[in-house]
């Protein structure tokens, strides 16, 4: 099979290269995702507790947030991310 069939490979490679440079800029990554319309970024502090705003994110979670809306919206999210 040809790599050209997998149009996401180049995009993932570029995102991965970008993420490597942001190890100490996790809030910036969260702000970037928020700026392209991805939400929410909170968690519960304990069972039944209050929402806590996230201030850390790892590369795998970054990709997870990109994919959380499903394949129908992935391309639109990639386009917004590329513009930023």
C-alpha positions as CSV (number, residue, x, y, z in Angstrom):
1,X,0.0,0.0,0.0
2,X,1.1,3.5,-0.8
3,X,1.6,6.0,2.0
4,X,-0.4,8.5,-0.1
5,X,-3.6,6.6,0.8
6,X,-3.1,7.6,4.4
7,X,-3.5,11.4,4.3
8,X,-3.2,11.8,8.0
9,X,0.4,10.5,8.2
10,X,2.0,13.8,7.1
11,X,-0.3,15.8,9.5
12,X,0.5,13.5,12.4
13,X,4.2,13.8,11.7
14,X,4.0,17.6,11.7
15,X,2.0,17.7,14.9
16,X,4.4,15.3,16.6
17,X,7.4,17.5,15.7
18,X,5.5,20.5,17.1
19,X,4.7,18.7,20.3
20,X,8.3,17.8,20.9
21,X,9.1,21.5,21.2
22,X,6.3,22.1,23.7
23,X,7.3,19.8,26.6
24,X,7.4,22.7,29.0
25,X,4.5,24.7,27.4
26,X,1.5,22.6,28.4
27,X,-0.8,25.5,29.1
28,X,0.0,26.8,25.7
29,X,-1.1,23.5,24.2
30,X,-4.3,23.6,26.1
31,X,-4.9,27.2,25.0
32,X,-4.2,26.1,21.4
33,X,-6.8,23.4,21.5
34,X,-9.4,25.7,23.1
35,X,-8.7,28.3,20.4
36,X,-9.8,25.8,17.7
37,X,-13.0,25.0,19.5
38,X,-12.0,21.9,21.5
39,X,-13.6,21.7,25.0
40,X,-13.9,21.0,27.9
41,X,-10.5,20.8,29.8
42,X,-11.5,19.9,33.3
43,X,-11.6,16.9,35.6
44,X,-13.2,16.0,38.9
45,X,-10.9,16.4,42.0
46,X,-12.5,13.4,43.6
47,X,-15.7,11.4,43.3
48,X,-18.5,13.9,43.4
49,X,-16.0,16.7,43.8
50,X,-15.7,20.0,42.0
51,X,-14.4,20.4,38.4
52,X,-10.7,21.3,38.2
53,X,-9.4,23.1,35.2
54,X,-6.5,21.1,33.6
55,X,-3.1,22.7,33.4
56,X,-1.1,19.8,32.1
57,X,-1.4,17.7,28.9
58,X,0.7,15.0,27.4
59,X,1.1,14.4,23.6
60,X,-1.2,11.4,23.6
61,X,-3.9,13.4,25.3
62,X,-3.4,16.2,22.8
63,X,-4.1,13.7,20.0
64,X,-7.0,12.3,22.0
65,X,-8.7,15.7,22.2
66,X,-8.3,16.2,18.4
67,X,-10.1,12.9,17.8
68,X,-12.8,13.2,20.4
69,X,-15.3,14.6,17.9
70,X,-15.0,11.7,15.5
71,X,-13.8,11.4,11.9
72,X,-16.5,13.7,10.4
73,X,-14.9,16.7,12.2
74,X,-11.2,15.6,12.1
75,X,-10.4,17.4,8.8
76,X,-12.0,20.7,10.0
77,X,-10.0,20.4,13.3
78,X,-6.8,19.7,11.3
79,X,-7.4,22.8,9.2
80,X,-7.9,25.0,12.2
81,X,-4.9,23.6,13.9
82,X,-2.7,24.2,10.8
83,X,-3.8,27.8,10.6
84,X,-2.7,28.4,14.3
